[in-house]
Amino acid sequence: MTHTAAGDGKAPVGPSREILVRLASALALAAVALAGALAGGWAAAFVVAAVAVVVHLEWIGITEGVVWPAAAFTVALVAALAIFAAGYPSPAFAVTAITALIGAVTSGGPWRPLGVVYAAVFGLGLLAVRLSDPQGLDATLFLLGVVWAADTGAFFVGRALGGPKFWPRVSPKKTWSGTIGGLIAGIVVGLVVLAVAGIPVTAAAAAVAAVLAVASVAGDLFESFVKRTFGAKDSSRLVPGHGGLMDRVDGLATAAGIAALIGFVHAGAHVGQGLVAW
């Protein structure tokens, strides 16, 4: 995640205030995410689609500088998510693929179609996990727990221990200590979620949690790479203490796609069950 600093003539924000702002923003976003997850159905689809729309618009803003020329692709993305939520996954994937193809043709470069795919992986991945039966809710809480713990653990362990940078050319603030601490936190919290839900905690489940935690880190690094490529510090200023919404869900975007893939390979259409029942 990008840690926004004060500037442009404003008084510096102290570390304690920065943490409080970040915490308040994170709790507000987590409350919305949990409400959508618990409600399921179209309520969950609405929350996911709303976040996917903002993420895609932020992507366009970073990679193209202006939003409106590519906003039609955001509309197509919403259509794909609605089609998926209505129970038609194959047409939803077809709409996504066609939209990405048109994006490639109209832009003549990789960034517009990649933005469609990025937002679609986030949205369709989450919906594939949550809207599956049985155990869609359990699987969603497991996924969120791993990603949130990995992100939070990396932030606090990195601040506390510091040390060598993980990949300074891509993410100057990320340290090895924070990365390792985040991975451990993600695995532990993921297994705790399974235990509380009454799902057997196995070595395979721990391995899945580890894969999702690594995917979360990879998603964070990928978003940092995109921003550095275009000279952007944050994806926007929408979320106090975090930058944009994409800055907040970068790890979840990648992890959601990996989670859906694992669940599908393991149990077919029962994606949630395939993710957590080992």
C-alpha positions as CSV (number, residue, x, y, z in Angstrom):
1,M,0.0,0.0,0.0
2,T,1.0,3.6,-0.6
3,H,1.5,5.6,2.6
4,T,0.5,9.2,1.8
5,A,2.6,11.9,3.3
6,A,1.7,15.5,3.9
7,G,2.9,18.2,1.5
8,D,2.1,21.3,-0.6
9,G,2.4,23.7,2.4
10,K,0.4,21.6,4.8
11,A,1.7,20.8,8.2
12,P,3.3,17.3,8.4
13,V,1.2,14.5,9.6
14,G,2.7,12.7,12.6
15,P,3.1,8.9,12.6
16,S,0.4,8.5,15.3
17,R,-2.1,10.6,13.3
18,E,-1.2,8.9,10.1
19,I,-2.0,5.5,11.7
20,L,-5.3,6.7,13.1
21,V,-6.4,8.0,9.7
22,R,-5.4,4.8,8.0
23,L,-7.1,2.8,10.7
24,A,-10.4,4.7,10.5
25,S,-10.4,4.5,6.7
26,A,-9.6,0.8,6.8
27,L,-12.3,0.0,9.3
28,A,-14.9,1.9,7.3
29,L,-14.1,0.0,4.1
30,A,-13.9,-3.3,6.0
31,A,-17.4,-2.6,7.4
32,V,-18.8,-2.1,3.9
33,A,-17.0,-5.2,2.6
34,L,-18.2,-7.4,5.5
35,A,-21.8,-6.1,5.1
36,G,-21.8,-7.1,1.5
37,A,-20.2,-10.4,2.2
38,L,-22.7,-11.3,4.9
39,A,-25.7,-10.2,2.9
40,G,-24.6,-12.2,-0.2
41,G,-26.7,-12.2,-3.4
42,W,-27.3,-9.0,-5.2
43,A,-26.1,-6.9,-2.2
44,A,-22.7,-8.5,-2.5
45,A,-22.7,-8.0,-6.2
46,F,-23.6,-4.3,-5.8
47,V,-20.7,-3.7,-3.4
48,V,-18.2,-5.6,-5.6
49,A,-19.4,-3.8,-8.7
50,A,-19.1,-0.4,-7.1
51,V,-15.5,-1.1,-6.0
52,A,-14.6,-2.6,-9.4
53,V,-16.0,0.6,-11.1
54,V,-13.9,2.9,-8.9
55,V,-10.8,0.7,-9.3
56,H,-11.2,0.7,-13.1
57,L,-11.7,4.4,-13.3
58,E,-8.6,4.9,-11.1
59,W,-6.6,2.6,-13.5
60,I,-7.8,4.7,-16.4
61,G,-6.8,7.9,-14.7
62,I,-3.3,6.6,-14.0
63,T,-2.6,5.0,-17.4
64,E,-4.5,7.4,-19.7
65,G,-4.5,10.7,-17.7
66,V,-8.2,11.3,-18.4
67,V,-11.1,9.1,-17.5
68,W,-13.9,9.7,-20.0
69,P,-12.5,8.3,-23.3
70,A,-12.3,4.8,-21.7
71,A,-15.3,5.0,-19.4
72,A,-17.4,3.0,-21.8
73,F,-15.3,0.0,-20.9
74,T,-16.3,0.6,-17.3
75,V,-19.9,0.2,-18.3
76,A,-19.1,-3.0,-20.1
77,L,-17.4,-4.3,-17.0
78,V,-20.5,-3.6,-14.9
79,A,-22.6,-5.5,-17.4
80,A,-20.2,-8.5,-17.1
81,L,-20.5,-8.5,-13.3
82,A,-24.3,-8.2,-13.5
83,I,-24.5,-11.1,-15.9
84,F,-22.3,-13.2,-13.7
85,A,-24.3,-12.3,-10.6
86,A,-27.5,-13.3,-12.5
87,G,-26.1,-16.8,-12.8
88,Y,-24.5,-16.8,-16.3
89,P,-20.7,-17.1,-15.9
90,S,-19.9,-18.0,-19.5
91,P,-21.5,-15.0,-21.1
92,A,-19.9,-12.8,-18.4
93,F,-16.5,-14.0,-19.3
94,A,-17.3,-13.6,-23.0
95,V,-18.3,-9.9,-22.4
96,T,-15.1,-9.4,-20.5
97,A,-13.0,-10.9,-23.2
98,I,-14.7,-8.9,-26.0
99,T,-14.4,-5.7,-23.9
100,A,-10.6,-6.3,-23.4
101,L,-10.2,-7.1,-27.1
102,I,-11.9,-3.9,-28.1
103,G,-9.8,-2.0,-25.6
104,A,-6.7,-3.3,-27.2
105,V,-7.8,-2.4,-30.7
106,T,-9.0,1.1,-29.8
107,S,-5.9,2.0,-27.6
108,G,-3.2,0.3,-29.6
109,G,-1.4,-0.6,-26.4
110,P,-1.7,-3.0,-23.5
111,W,-2.8,-0.7,-20.7
112,R,-6.5,-0.2,-21.6
113,P,-7.2,-4.0,-22.0
114,L,-5.1,-4.8,-19.0
115,G,-7.2,-2.4,-16.9
116,V,-10.4,-4.3,-18.0
117,V,-8.8,-7.6,-17.1
118,Y,-7.5,-6.3,-13.8
119,A,-10.9,-5.0,-12.6
120,A,-12.6,-8.1,-13.9
121,V,-10.3,-10.4,-12.1
122,F,-11.1,-8.5,-8.9
123,G,-14.9,-8.4,-9.4
124,L,-15.5,-11.8,-11.0
125,G,-13.1,-13.5,-8.6
126,L,-14.9,-12.2,-5.6
127,L,-18.3,-13.0,-7.0
128,A,-17.2,-16.5,-8.0
129,V,-16.2,-17.2,-4.4
130,R,-19.1,-15.5,-2.5
131,L,-22.0,-16.5,-4.8
132,S,-21.0,-20.2,-4.8
133,D,-22.7,-22.8,-2.7
134,P,-22.0,-24.2,-0.3
135,Q,-19.5,-22.3,1.9
136,G,-19.4,-19.1,-0.2
137,L,-19.5,-16.9,2.9
138,D,-16.9,-19.0,4.8
139,A,-14.6,-18.8,1.8
140,T,-15.0,-15.1,1.4
141,L,-14.3,-14.4,5.0
142,F,-11.2,-16.7,4.7
143,L,-10.0,-14.7,1.7
144,L,-10.6,-11.3,3.3
145,G,-9.0,-12.4,6.5
146,V,-5.8,-13.6,4.8
147,V,-5.5,-10.5,2.6
148,W,-6.3,-8.0,5.3
149,A,-4.0,-9.7,7.8
150,A,-1.1,-9.9,5.3
151,D,-1.5,-6.2,4.5
152,T,-1.8,-5.0,8.1
153,G,0.9,-7.3,9.3
154,A,3.3,-6.1,6.6
155,F,2.6,-2.5,7.5
156,F,3.1,-2.8,11.3
157,V,6.0,-5.3,11.2
158,G,7.8,-3.3,8.5
159,R,7.4,-0.1,10.5
160,A,8.6,-1.8,13.7
161,L,11.6,-3.7,12.4
162,G,12.6,-2.0,9.2
163,G,15.6,-3.5,7.5
164,P,16.5,-4.3,3.9
165,K,14.1,-3.3,1.2
166,F,12.2,-6.1,-0.6
167,W,12.2,-4.6,-4.1
168,P,13.1,-0.9,-3.8
169,R,12.9,-0.2,-7.6
170,V,9.2,-1.1,-7.6
171,S,8.0,-0.5,-4.0
172,P,10.5,1.7,-2.1
173,K,8.9,1.3,1.3
174,K,8.3,-2.4,1.4
175,T,10.8,-4.4,3.5
176,W,11.7,-8.0,3.8
177,S,10.7,-8.0,7.5
178,G,7.3,-6.5,6.7
179,T,6.7,-8.9,3.8
180,I,7.6,-12.0,5.9
181,G,5.6,-10.7,8.8
182,G,2.6,-10.1,6.6
183,L,2.8,-13.6,5.1
184,I,2.8,-15.1,8.6
185,A,-0.1,-13.0,9.7
186,G,-2.1,-13.9,6.7
187,I,-1.6,-17.6,7.2
188,V,-2.4,-17.4,10.9
189,V,-5.5,-15.3,10.5
190,G,-6.8,-17.4,7.6
191,L,-6.5,-20.6,9.7
192,V,-8.2,-18.9,12.6
193,V,-11.1,-18.0,10.4
194,L,-11.5,-21.6,9.3
195,A,-11.3,-22.8,12.9
196,V,-14.0,-20.4,14.0
197,A,-16.2,-21.4,11.0
198,G,-15.8,-25.1,12.1
199,I,-13.8,-26.0,9.0
200,P,-10.9,-28.5,9.6
201,V,-7.5,-26.8,9.7
202,T,-5.2,-28.9,7.6
203,A,-1.8,-28.5,6.0
204,A,-3.5,-28.1,2.6
205,A,-5.6,-25.2,4.0
206,A,-2.4,-23.6,5.4
207,A,-0.8,-23.9,2.0
208,V,-3.8,-22.2,0.3
209,A,-3.6,-19.4,2.9
210,A,0.1,-19.0,2.1
211,V,-0.6,-18.9,-1.7
212,L,-3.3,-16.2,-1.1
213,A,-0.9,-14.2,1.1
214,V,1.8,-14.4,-1.6
215,A,-0.8,-13.4,-4.2
216,S,-1.7,-10.4,-2.1
217,V,1.9,-9.3,-1.9
218,A,2.2,-9.8,-5.7
219,G,-0.9,-7.7,-6.3
220,D,0.6,-4.9,-4.1
221,L,3.8,-5.0,-6.1
222,F,2.0,-5.0,-9.4
223,E,0.0,-1.9,-8.6
224,S,3.2,-0.2,-7.4
225,F,4.8,-1.1,-10.7
226,V,1.9,0.4,-12.7
227,K,2.0,3.6,-10.6
228,R,5.8,4.0,-10.9
229,T,5.6,3.4,-14.7
230,F,3.3,6.4,-15.0
231,G,4.8,8.5,-12.3
232,A,1.8,8.3,-10.0
233,K,2.1,8.3,-6.2
234,D,-1.4,7.2,-5.4
235,S,-4.2,5.9,-7.6
236,S,-6.4,8.8,-6.4
237,R,-7.1,10.7,-3.2
238,L,-10.4,9.0,-2.4
239,V,-9.5,7.1,0.7
240,P,-7.8,9.2,3.5
241,G,-4.5,7.7,4.6
242,H,-4.4,5.2,1.7
243,G,-4.7,7.2,-1.5
244,G,-7.2,5.6,-3.9
245,L,-9.4,2.6,-3.6
246,M,-7.1,0.6,-5.9
247,D,-4.3,1.3,-3.4
248,R,-6.5,-0.3,-0.8
249,V,-7.6,-3.4,-2.7
250,D,-4.5,-4.1,-4.9
251,G,-3.6,-7.2,-2.9
252,L,-7.3,-8.4,-2.9
253,A,-7.6,-8.0,-6.6
254,T,-4.9,-10.6,-7.3
255,A,-5.8,-12.9,-4.4
256,A,-9.5,-13.0,-5.4
257,G,-8.6,-14.2,-8.9
258,I,-6.2,-16.9,-7.5
259,A,-8.8,-17.9,-4.9
260,A,-11.5,-18.4,-7.5
261,L,-9.1,-20.4,-9.7
262,I,-8.0,-22.7,-6.8
263,G,-11.7,-23.2,-5.7
264,F,-12.7,-24.0,-9.3
265,V,-9.9,-26.4,-10.0
266,H,-10.6,-28.2,-6.7
267,A,-14.4,-28.4,-6.7
268,G,-15.7,-27.1,-10.0
269,A,-18.7,-24.8,-9.7
270,H,-18.5,-25.1,-5.9
271,V,-15.7,-22.5,-5.8
272,G,-16.2,-21.6,-2.1
273,Q,-16.1,-25.1,-0.9
274,G,-13.1,-25.9,-3.1
275,L,-11.2,-23.0,-1.5
276,V,-11.7,-23.9,2.1
277,A,-12.6,-27.6,2.4
278,W,-9.5,-29.7,2.4
